[in-house]
C-alpha cells in the first residue's frame, strides 16, 4: 500500500516538497504573436501563390553572386570588416553574461582551510602562566544559495539566454548587411568605371570630330561658330572625364572601408561588369509569383526582435517571483582540531545548516511596480516586433514591385540608346553633306550621351535591386533554412 507524503520520513518529505516547489514558474506562457501582415508577398501584379521548394531556395549563397571577383571581395570583408568584429565581440560578451547568470542556478561550493596560533599573556590566564593555543579547521560548504521556488533565478537565466541569442541574430544581421553593402559598393564602382570609360570614349570621339571641323574651318568651308560649338563639346567631355575619375576614386575608397583594407587591383570591377552581355554580377533565380509571409520570420532582425520579446516575457516572471518569499541556504561540513595531525581524526567533524526565509511584507509598492514595468516592457516588445514584421513586409514588397518592371525598363532604355545613336549618325551625315547645321548634330550628340549614361544608371539600379531583394529575404542563411 502506497504511503502518503505525510507518513514518509521528514527528510524525504522535505526533499519532495523542494522538488515540487522548485518546479513552479510564475512567468506568463510565451506565445508567438500572429503576423500582422498578409499571408503572402506579392510581386504587385498577378495572383499571389504559395511558393514551391525552388522558390524557397531563392537566395542561396554563392549562386546569386555570379562575379568571382565580387565573391572574393565579400570574403575579404567578412574577414576584415571592423563592424563585424564588434558584432562578434558582442556575442562573446553576451555568452559570458549568460554564463554568469546560469551559474546562479547551482550552489557555489567553496573549500576553506584555516590555521591559527595564539599566545595568551600570563596575567590573563587562571594559572598565572602564559599559554599557546593552536586551531586548525577545514570546511566545505556553500553560502546563501537561493532555492528557486518561484522561478526567479530561472527566469533571469532565460532572459540572459534570450539576450545571448539576440546578439547572435544581430551578428548575422550585420553580416548580411555587410555582404549587401559590399556588393552595392563594388557594383557602384563598376558603374563609375563604366561611366568613366564612356566619358573617355566620348572625349576621344569629340576630339577627333573637332580636329576634322578645324581642318574644314581652315579651308573656309565652315564658320567659326560651328568650330566653337564643337570645341564646347570637347571641353564638356573633358570635364566629365575628370569628374568620373574623382567619383571612381571615391567609390574605391568606400569599398576599401567596407572591406577593412586595400582591395587588390585584380578584384576591382571592370567596365564590362554592367554590360548587357554580362547578364548581371548579382544574378538571382527567377522571382516567384508569390512568397509566404512567414518566410520573413527567417530574417535575423525579426528573430532578434522575437528573442527580445521572449526575454521581456521572462522578466515578468522574475518580477512576479520577487513578490513571493525567498529561501536561501547556508551550509558547511568540515573538521577542526588544535593539532594539525589530528585535523581529520575521529570525533573532530563539524557542520552547520542555516536556512533563511525572507518574506516581503511592506516595500511601498516597489515589487508591484516592478511587475507593472516588466509587463509594460513586454507590451512594448510586442509592438516593436509587430512593427519589425510590417517593415520587413514592406521592404520585400517594394523590392518585388520594382523587380517586376525592371526588364521592361531596361529594354525601353536600350531602345532609347539605339534610337538616339541612329539620330546622331543621321544628323552627322546631314551636316557633313551640308543639308543641316551643326546644332542638330550637337543636340543629337548630347541626347545619345545622356541616354548611354541613363542606361548605365538603370543597369546599376537593377543589380542593386537584386542585392536588396537578397538582403530583404534574410540572406543566404535564411533562405537555406526556409
C-alpha positions as CSV (number, residue, x, y, z in Angstrom):
1,X,0.0,0.0,0.0
2,X,1.3,3.4,-1.0
3,X,2.2,5.7,1.8
4,X,1.2,9.4,1.7
5,X,3.7,12.1,1.9
6,X,2.5,12.8,5.5
7,X,3.6,9.3,6.6
8,X,7.0,9.5,5.0
9,X,10.2,10.4,6.8
10,X,10.5,14.1,7.3
11,X,13.7,14.3,5.3
12,X,12.2,12.6,2.3
13,X,9.1,14.8,2.5
14,X,11.3,17.9,2.6
15,X,13.2,16.8,-0.5
16,X,10.0,16.1,-2.4
17,X,8.5,19.4,-1.4
18,X,11.6,21.2,-2.6
19,X,11.4,19.4,-5.9
20,X,7.7,20.2,-6.3
21,X,8.1,23.9,-5.3
22,X,11.1,24.4,-7.5
23,X,9.0,23.4,-10.5
24,X,6.8,26.5,-10.0
25,X,7.1,29.3,-12.5
26,X,5.0,32.4,-12.3
27,X,6.1,33.7,-15.7
28,X,3.3,34.0,-18.4
29,X,3.4,31.3,-21.1
30,X,5.1,32.7,-24.2
31,X,3.1,32.7,-27.4
32,X,4.5,34.0,-30.7
33,X,2.4,37.0,-31.9
34,X,0.5,36.4,-35.1
35,X,1.9,38.0,-38.2
36,X,0.5,41.5,-38.6
37,X,0.8,41.3,-42.4
38,X,-1.0,39.5,-45.3
39,X,-0.2,35.8,-45.7
40,X,1.7,36.2,-49.0
41,X,4.3,38.5,-50.5
42,X,3.1,39.6,-54.0
43,X,5.0,40.9,-56.9
44,X,2.4,43.6,-57.3
45,X,0.9,42.0,-60.4
46,X,-0.9,38.7,-60.8
47,X,-2.4,36.5,-58.1
48,X,-0.1,35.6,-55.2
49,X,0.6,31.9,-54.9
50,X,2.4,29.8,-52.3
51,X,6.0,29.4,-53.2
52,X,7.3,25.9,-54.0
53,X,10.5,24.4,-52.9
54,X,12.5,26.0,-55.7
55,X,11.1,29.4,-54.7
56,X,12.1,29.0,-51.1
57,X,15.7,28.3,-52.2
58,X,15.5,31.7,-53.8
59,X,18.7,33.2,-52.4
60,X,21.4,30.5,-52.0
61,X,24.8,31.8,-51.1
62,X,27.4,31.7,-53.9
63,X,24.6,31.4,-56.5
64,X,23.2,34.9,-56.5
65,X,26.7,36.4,-56.9
66,X,27.9,35.5,-60.3
67,X,31.1,37.5,-60.5
68,X,34.1,35.6,-59.0
69,X,35.8,38.9,-58.2
70,X,32.9,40.1,-56.1
71,X,32.7,36.8,-54.2
72,X,36.4,37.2,-53.2
73,X,35.8,40.8,-52.2
74,X,32.9,39.7,-50.0
75,X,35.1,37.0,-48.4
76,X,37.7,39.7,-47.6
77,X,35.1,41.9,-46.0
78,X,33.8,39.1,-43.8
79,X,37.3,38.6,-42.5
80,X,38.4,42.2,-42.0
81,X,35.4,44.5,-41.6
82,X,35.6,46.3,-38.2
83,X,31.8,46.5,-37.6
84,X,31.6,42.7,-38.0
85,X,34.4,42.3,-35.5
86,X,32.4,44.5,-33.0
87,X,29.3,42.3,-33.5
88,X,31.3,39.1,-32.9
89,X,32.8,40.5,-29.7
90,X,29.3,41.5,-28.6
91,X,28.3,37.8,-29.0
92,X,31.2,36.8,-26.8
93,X,30.2,39.3,-24.2
94,X,26.6,38.1,-24.2
95,X,27.8,34.5,-23.9
96,X,29.9,35.3,-20.9
97,X,27.0,37.3,-19.3
98,X,24.7,34.3,-19.8
99,X,27.3,32.0,-18.2
100,X,27.3,34.3,-15.1
101,X,23.5,34.2,-14.8
102,X,23.3,30.5,-15.4
103,X,25.8,29.9,-12.6
104,X,23.1,31.2,-10.1
105,X,21.1,28.1,-10.8
106,X,23.6,26.0,-8.9
107,X,25.2,26.5,-5.5
108,X,28.7,27.8,-5.3
109,X,30.7,25.3,-3.3
110,X,33.8,26.6,-1.6
111,X,36.6,24.8,0.2
112,X,38.3,26.6,3.1
113,X,41.3,25.7,5.3
114,X,42.5,27.8,8.1
115,X,45.1,27.6,10.8
116,X,45.8,29.9,13.8
117,X,48.3,30.1,16.6
118,X,47.9,32.5,19.5
119,X,49.6,33.3,22.8
120,X,47.7,34.3,25.9
121,X,49.5,36.6,28.4
122,X,50.2,35.2,31.9
123,X,48.0,37.8,33.6
124,X,45.0,36.7,31.6
125,X,45.2,33.0,32.5
126,X,43.8,31.4,35.6
127,X,47.1,29.5,36.2
128,X,49.2,32.7,36.1
129,X,51.3,31.3,33.2
130,X,51.2,32.2,29.6
131,X,49.8,29.6,27.2
132,X,49.9,28.8,23.5
133,X,46.8,27.8,21.6
134,X,46.5,26.2,18.1
135,X,43.4,25.8,16.0
136,X,43.1,24.2,12.5
137,X,39.9,23.9,10.5
138,X,38.9,22.6,7.1
139,X,35.4,23.2,5.7
140,X,33.4,22.6,2.6
141,X,30.1,24.4,2.1
142,X,28.0,27.0,0.2
143,X,26.6,30.3,1.2
144,X,23.2,31.9,0.6
145,X,22.1,29.5,-2.1
146,X,18.6,30.5,-3.2
147,X,16.1,27.7,-3.7
148,X,14.3,28.8,-6.8
149,X,10.7,28.0,-5.7
150,X,9.0,30.6,-7.9
151,X,11.4,30.6,-10.9
152,X,13.0,33.9,-10.3
153,X,16.5,32.7,-11.0
154,X,15.3,30.5,-13.9
155,X,13.6,33.5,-15.5
156,X,16.6,35.7,-15.1
157,X,18.6,32.9,-16.7
158,X,16.1,32.7,-19.6
159,X,16.3,36.5,-20.1
160,X,20.1,36.2,-20.3
161,X,19.8,33.3,-22.7
162,X,17.5,35.3,-25.0
163,X,19.9,38.3,-24.9
164,X,22.7,36.0,-26.0
165,X,20.6,34.5,-28.8
166,X,19.6,38.1,-29.8
167,X,23.3,39.0,-30.1
168,X,23.9,36.1,-32.4
169,X,21.0,37.2,-34.6
170,X,22.3,40.8,-34.5
171,X,25.7,39.5,-35.7
172,X,24.0,37.6,-38.6
173,X,22.1,40.7,-39.5
174,X,25.4,42.7,-39.5
175,X,26.9,40.0,-41.7
176,X,24.0,40.1,-44.2
177,X,24.0,43.9,-44.3
178,X,27.8,43.8,-44.8
179,X,27.5,41.5,-47.8
180,X,24.8,43.7,-49.3
181,X,26.8,46.9,-48.7
182,X,30.0,45.4,-50.1
183,X,28.1,44.2,-53.2
184,X,26.5,47.5,-53.7
185,X,29.8,49.4,-53.3
186,X,31.5,47.0,-55.8
187,X,28.7,47.4,-58.3
188,X,28.7,51.2,-57.8
189,X,32.5,51.2,-58.5
190,X,31.7,49.1,-61.6
191,X,29.2,51.7,-62.8
192,X,31.6,54.6,-62.1
193,X,34.3,52.8,-64.0
194,X,31.8,52.3,-66.9
195,X,30.8,56.0,-66.8
196,X,34.5,57.0,-66.9
197,X,35.2,54.7,-69.8
198,X,32.2,56.1,-71.7
199,X,33.4,59.6,-71.0
200,X,36.9,58.8,-72.3
201,X,35.5,57.2,-75.4
202,X,33.2,60.2,-75.9
203,X,36.1,62.6,-75.4
204,X,38.2,60.8,-77.9
205,X,35.4,60.9,-80.5
206,X,34.7,64.6,-79.9
207,X,38.4,65.5,-80.2
208,X,38.6,63.6,-83.4
209,X,35.4,65.5,-84.6
210,X,36.9,68.8,-83.5
211,X,40.2,68.1,-85.5
212,X,38.1,67.4,-88.6
213,X,36.0,70.5,-88.1
214,X,39.1,72.6,-87.6
215,X,40.5,71.5,-90.9
216,X,37.2,72.3,-92.6
217,X,37.3,75.7,-90.9
218,X,40.9,76.3,-92.0
219,X,39.9,76.0,-95.7
220,X,36.9,78.2,-95.1
221,X,34.1,75.6,-95.5
222,X,32.5,76.2,-92.1
223,X,32.0,79.1,-89.7
224,X,33.8,79.9,-86.5
225,X,30.5,79.4,-84.6
226,X,30.5,75.7,-85.6
227,X,34.1,75.4,-84.6
228,X,33.4,77.0,-81.2
229,X,30.3,74.8,-80.7
230,X,32.4,71.7,-81.5
231,X,35.1,72.8,-79.0
232,X,32.5,73.2,-76.3
233,X,31.5,69.5,-76.6
234,X,35.2,68.6,-76.3
235,X,35.6,70.6,-73.1
236,X,32.4,69.2,-71.7
237,X,33.6,65.6,-72.2
238,X,37.0,66.5,-70.7
239,X,35.2,67.8,-67.6
240,X,33.1,64.6,-67.4
241,X,36.3,62.5,-67.5
242,X,37.8,64.5,-64.6
243,X,34.5,64.2,-62.6
244,X,34.1,60.5,-63.2
245,X,37.7,59.9,-62.4
246,X,37.2,61.5,-59.0
247,X,33.9,59.7,-58.4
248,X,35.6,56.3,-59.2
249,X,38.3,57.1,-56.7
250,X,35.8,57.9,-54.0
251,X,33.8,54.7,-54.8
252,X,37.0,52.7,-54.5
253,X,37.7,54.3,-51.1
254,X,34.2,53.5,-49.9
255,X,34.7,49.8,-51.0
256,X,38.0,49.6,-49.2
257,X,36.5,51.0,-46.0
258,X,33.8,48.3,-46.0
259,X,36.3,45.6,-46.8
260,X,38.6,46.8,-44.0
261,X,41.7,47.1,-46.1
262,X,43.1,47.5,-49.6
263,X,41.3,45.6,-52.3
264,X,43.7,44.1,-54.9
265,X,43.6,45.5,-58.4
266,X,42.7,42.1,-59.7
267,X,39.5,42.1,-57.7
268,X,38.3,45.5,-58.8
269,X,35.4,45.6,-61.3
270,X,35.9,46.5,-65.0
271,X,33.6,48.4,-67.2
272,X,32.2,45.1,-68.7
273,X,30.5,44.1,-65.4
274,X,27.3,46.1,-66.2
275,X,27.3,45.3,-69.9
276,X,24.2,43.8,-71.5
277,X,26.2,40.6,-72.5
278,X,27.4,40.0,-68.9
279,X,23.9,39.2,-67.6
280,X,24.5,40.7,-64.2
281,X,27.1,40.3,-61.5
282,X,24.4,39.5,-58.8
283,X,22.1,37.2,-60.7
284,X,19.2,35.7,-58.8
285,X,16.9,32.8,-59.7
286,X,13.7,33.8,-61.4
287,X,11.4,35.6,-58.9
288,X,8.4,33.5,-57.9
289,X,4.9,35.0,-58.3
290,X,4.3,35.0,-54.5
291,X,6.1,34.2,-51.3
292,X,4.7,33.1,-47.9
293,X,4.9,35.9,-45.4
294,X,6.3,33.5,-42.7
295,X,9.5,33.4,-44.8
296,X,10.2,36.8,-43.3
297,X,10.5,35.1,-39.9
298,X,13.9,33.8,-41.0
299,X,15.3,37.3,-41.2
300,X,17.8,37.7,-38.4
301,X,16.4,41.1,-37.4
302,X,13.0,39.6,-36.8
303,X,14.5,36.7,-34.9
304,X,16.4,39.2,-32.7
305,X,13.1,41.1,-32.1
306,X,11.4,37.8,-31.0
307,X,14.3,36.9,-28.7
308,X,13.9,40.4,-27.1
309,X,10.2,39.6,-26.7
310,X,11.0,36.3,-25.0
311,X,13.4,38.0,-22.7
312,X,10.8,40.5,-21.7
313,X,8.4,37.7,-21.0
314,X,10.9,36.0,-18.7
315,X,11.5,39.3,-16.9
316,X,7.8,39.4,-16.0
317,X,8.3,36.0,-14.2
318,X,11.3,37.3,-12.4
319,X,9.4,40.4,-11.2
320,X,6.5,38.4,-10.1
321,X,8.7,36.0,-8.2
322,X,10.2,38.9,-6.2
323,X,6.8,39.3,-4.5
324,X,7.0,35.8,-3.0
325,X,9.1,34.6,-0.1
326,X,12.7,33.6,-0.9
327,X,14.5,30.8,0.9
328,X,18.3,30.7,0.9
329,X,20.6,28.1,2.5
330,X,24.0,28.4,4.0
331,X,25.6,25.1,4.9
332,X,29.1,23.8,5.7
333,X,30.7,20.5,6.5
334,X,34.2,20.2,7.9
335,X,36.6,19.2,10.7
336,X,38.6,21.0,13.4
337,X,41.5,20.3,15.8
338,X,44.0,22.0,17.9
339,X,46.7,19.9,16.3
340,X,47.4,19.7,12.6
341,X,48.0,15.9,12.7
342,X,44.6,15.4,14.4
343,X,42.6,17.5,11.9
344,X,40.9,14.6,10.3
345,X,40.8,12.4,13.3
346,X,37.6,10.8,14.6
347,X,35.2,13.0,16.6
348,X,36.5,16.2,15.1
349,X,33.9,16.7,12.4
350,X,31.9,20.0,12.3
351,X,28.8,21.0,10.4
352,X,26.3,23.8,10.2
353,X,22.9,24.3,8.4
354,X,21.4,27.8,8.3
355,X,18.2,28.2,6.3
356,X,16.9,31.8,5.8
357,X,13.4,32.7,4.8
358,X,12.8,36.3,3.6
359,X,9.2,37.3,3.4
360,X,8.4,40.7,1.8
361,X,5.8,42.5,4.0
362,X,5.9,46.1,3.0
363,X,8.1,47.8,0.4
364,X,5.9,50.8,-0.5
365,X,4.6,49.0,-3.7
366,X,8.1,48.6,-5.2
367,X,7.6,44.9,-6.1
368,X,4.2,45.5,-7.6
369,X,5.6,48.4,-9.6
370,X,8.4,46.2,-10.8
371,X,5.8,43.8,-12.2
372,X,4.0,46.6,-14.0
373,X,7.2,47.8,-15.5
374,X,8.1,44.3,-16.7
375,X,4.6,43.9,-18.2
376,X,4.8,47.3,-19.9
377,X,8.2,46.4,-21.4
378,X,6.7,43.2,-22.7
379,X,3.9,45.0,-24.4
380,X,6.4,47.5,-25.9
381,X,8.4,44.5,-27.2
382,X,5.2,43.1,-28.8
383,X,4.5,46.4,-30.6
384,X,8.2,46.6,-31.7
385,X,8.0,43.0,-33.0
386,X,4.8,43.8,-35.0
387,X,6.4,46.9,-36.4
388,X,9.6,45.0,-37.4
389,X,7.4,42.4,-39.2
390,X,5.4,45.1,-41.0
391,X,8.6,46.9,-42.0
392,X,10.1,43.7,-43.4
393,X,6.9,43.0,-45.3
394,X,7.0,46.5,-46.9
395,X,10.7,46.2,-47.8
396,X,10.2,42.9,-49.6
397,X,7.0,44.1,-51.2
398,X,8.6,47.3,-52.5
399,X,11.6,45.4,-53.9
400,X,9.4,42.8,-55.6
401,X,7.2,45.6,-57.0
402,X,10.3,47.2,-58.6
403,X,11.7,43.8,-59.8
404,X,8.5,43.1,-61.8
405,X,9.2,46.1,-64.1
406,X,13.0,46.0,-64.4
407,X,13.1,44.0,-67.7
408,X,10.7,46.4,-69.4
409,X,12.6,49.5,-68.2
410,X,15.9,48.1,-69.4
411,X,14.5,47.2,-72.8
412,X,13.0,50.6,-73.2
413,X,16.2,52.4,-72.3
414,X,18.3,50.1,-74.6
415,X,15.8,51.0,-77.4
416,X,16.3,54.7,-76.5
417,X,20.1,54.3,-76.9
418,X,19.7,52.7,-80.3
419,X,17.3,55.4,-81.4
420,X,19.5,58.3,-80.3
421,X,22.5,56.6,-81.9
422,X,20.7,56.4,-85.2
423,X,19.6,60.0,-84.9
424,X,23.2,61.1,-84.2
425,X,24.5,59.2,-87.2
426,X,21.9,60.7,-89.5
427,X,22.4,64.3,-88.2
428,X,26.1,64.0,-88.6
429,X,25.7,62.7,-92.1
430,X,23.3,65.5,-93.0
431,X,25.8,68.1,-91.5
432,X,28.7,66.6,-93.5
433,X,26.6,66.9,-96.7
434,X,25.6,70.4,-95.9
435,X,21.9,69.6,-95.6
436,X,21.7,70.7,-91.9
437,X,23.5,72.9,-89.3
438,X,25.7,71.8,-86.5
439,X,23.2,72.5,-83.8
440,X,21.2,69.4,-84.9
441,X,24.4,67.3,-84.5
442,X,25.1,68.9,-81.1
443,X,21.6,68.1,-79.8
444,X,21.8,64.5,-81.1
445,X,25.2,64.1,-79.6
446,X,24.0,65.2,-76.1
447,X,20.9,63.1,-76.3
448,X,23.0,60.0,-77.1
449,X,25.4,60.6,-74.3
450,X,22.6,61.2,-71.8
451,X,20.8,58.0,-72.9
452,X,24.0,56.0,-72.5
453,X,24.6,57.4,-69.0
454,X,21.0,56.7,-68.1
455,X,21.3,53.1,-69.3
456,X,24.3,52.6,-67.0
457,X,22.4,54.1,-64.1
458,X,19.5,51.7,-64.7
459,X,21.7,48.7,-65.0
460,X,23.3,49.6,-61.7
461,X,19.9,50.1,-60.1
462,X,18.7,46.8,-61.4
463,X,21.7,45.0,-59.9
464,X,21.3,46.8,-56.6
465,X,17.6,45.7,-56.6
466,X,18.8,42.1,-56.8
467,X,21.1,42.6,-53.8
468,X,18.3,44.4,-51.9
469,X,16.0,41.5,-52.5
470,X,18.5,39.0,-51.2
471,X,19.0,41.2,-48.1
472,X,15.3,41.7,-47.5
473,X,14.6,38.0,-47.6
474,X,17.1,37.4,-44.8
475,X,20.2,36.5,-46.8
476,X,21.6,33.1,-47.7
477,X,21.3,31.6,-44.3
478,X,17.6,32.4,-44.0
479,X,16.9,31.0,-47.4
480,X,18.8,27.8,-46.7
481,X,16.7,27.2,-43.5
482,X,13.3,28.1,-45.2
